[in-house]
């Protein structure tokens, strides 16, 4: 890790292309590298026995995303605000703080771990709310730039709405006789996209607008301003 940080520092000093980079110009690469990592992880998880090539691909994509993190931290270090060590320290403190079932407040390991999964999730959410007291909506903190489908899933999860399995019958059977809800729902989603395109509707925009409307309906009308006339 130390060598990686050193190499990035040297590139910033001696490579004109790297030296010209800033946070804004890196955003495109960050998005691209994140999607490439997603694909690499998916390739490995879908394979019963991932090939050496697939694993090497995953290792490389993890490195590409790590490079983005190191470079963004380096930019901030050059501006005199924080560096990679601060990023790592902040993350470490957050993990300790949000997992009190594992760590004591001083960061030491607890002697027993009696918490259930539900208790863990509830505690995690409580700590997050304490960290962000200014957030008044359950939907605060959901990135606006998420793709529409991811935005829909995150919004429904935050709203505590029923899981798909609570609303729809179990999926069909695969060749080996096992159920495949993911495959069935995937095909249904693909059919919806096909219908959308046939109707001349942008599926991304249609779903995004539907999610925002649903969110507004759940939150209800905004409180009238006390300073209004």
N, C-alpha and C positions, 0 to 999 in steps of 0.2 A: 504493500500500500504506500509506503514511504517513497518508493521509486516512482510509482505512478504520479504522486503529487509533485515530485521533482521534475518529471518529464513534462507535465502540464505547465509548470512554472517556466521551464526552459522554452517551451513552444510559445508561450506568451511573450517572451523576451526576444526570441530570434526568428520566429516564423511570422512573416507579414500577414498571412491569411488568418492565423489564429489570433494574432495581436489585434486584428481589426474587429473581432467578434465582440458582441455585447449581448445582454440578456434578450433584447428584442430579436436580434438576428438569429439567436439560438433556438427560438421557440419552434420554428418549423422543424428543425432537426430533432428536438425533444419529442414532438408529436410523432414524427416518423419512426424514431427509434423505439418509442413506447409500443407502437403498433407492431413493429417487427419483433419485439420481445414477446408480445402477446401471442403472435403466431408461432414463435419458437416454443413457448411453453405449451400451447395447445397441441402442437405436433408431438411433443413428448408424452403428454398426458393421454392422448388418444391411442398411442401405440401400446400394445401389451408388453412388448420388449423393445424399448427405444434403441435405434441403431446408434453406433458410435458417431456417425455423421450428425444425427439429430441432436445428440448430447453436446457435441462440439459446437453445433450451431447455437444451441441454448447458451452455452458458456460464453460464446462470442457476443451474443445479443445482450446478455447481462452486463458484460464489460462495456458495451456501447452506451447503455443507460447510465452505468456508473461514471463513465467519462463525462456525461452531461452534468451529473451531480457535482463532480470534482471541479469542472470548469465553471459552473455557476458560482460555486463557493469561492473559487479563485478570484472571480470578478469582484465579489464582495470584499474579499481580503484586500485586494488592490485599492478599493475605495475606503478602506480603514474601518469597516463595520464589523464583519465577522469572517471566519474562515471555516475550513472543513472540520477542524476539531470542535468548533462551536456547534456545527450542524450535528455531528455525532453525539456531542454532549447533550444537546437539546433533545434528540431522539431517545437517548438512553434514559434521561430523566422522565420523559413522557411515558415510556414503557414501564418504568418502575411505578410511576404515579398511577397509571391506569390499570395496573395489575396487582392490587393490594392483596389478592388471594395467594400470590406467589412471593411478593417482596414486602418487607417491612418499610416504613417511611424512610429509614436511613439507607435503603437499598440492599440490605442483607436478606438472605433467603429465609423464609419462614420455616418452622419446624414441621408444620402440618399444612395440608392443602385440601380443606374440606368443601370448598365451594363447588356448586353445581354449575353447569354451563349457563343456565338461566341467570343465576346469581352473578356470574362473571360478566355477562352481557349487560345486565342491569347496572352493575357497578361501573362498567366502562362508560355507559351513557351518562350516569350521574357525574362522573369526573369530567367528562367532556362539557356538560352543561355548566359546571363550576368554572371551567377554564374559559368559557365564552359566555359570560353573563349577559352580554348585549344582544345575544341571539334570542329573539322572541318567538320565532316561528320554527316549527319542527322541520321545515324545509330549508332553513338557513344553513349555509355551508355546502349545499349541493352545487358542484361546479356548473355554471351555466353553459359551458362549452362541451359538456358531455354529448356524445351522439344520442339521438332521440330515444333509441331503444334502451340504452343504459340510463338515460334520464328518467324514462318511464319506470323502470325497475326500481331505481333508487327512491323515486318519489313515492311509489306504492309501499315500499318497505318502510320508509319514514312515517307514512300515514298509518302503518300497522294494519294494512288491509290483508285479507285472506291470501294465503298462498295459492298458486295456480292449482295445486293438487286438491284444494278445498273446493274449488269452483268447477273443475272439469273432471270427467271420468278418467280413469287410468288409461295410459297409452296402449297402443297396439303391441303385438308380439314380434320379436325379432326371429331370425331364422333358427336360433337355438331355443326358442320358446320363452325367453325372458322379456319382460316389459321394457319398453324404450320410450318413456315419456319425452325425453329430450329430442329424440328423432322425430316423433309424431308432431310435437309442438314446433319444431324447426321447420317441418314441411308446411304446417299451417301458416307460420309466419311468412314463409316464402310465397305461398299462395296469395296471402294478403298483399305482398309487394307486387306480385304479378297483376292482381286485380287493380291495384292503385295505378300502375303504369298503363294498363289498358284503358283506364278512365282518364288518363292525362293528369293525374295527381302526383305531386312529389311526395313519396311516402315519408321521407325524413321530415319535411315541413309539416305534413298532416299530423303525424304522431306528436311532434314537438308542440304544436298548437293545442292538440287535444290534452296533452299532459298539463300545460300551463292553465288551460281552462279548468281542468279537474282540480288543480291545486287551488285556484281562486275559489272554486265552489266549496272546497273543504275548509278553507280559511274564513269564508264568509266575507261580508262587506267590511271595508276598512272603517276604523273608528273615525268619526268626524273630528276635524281639527279644532282644538280649543281656542285657536287664534283666528278662526275664520269669522267672516262678517255675516 
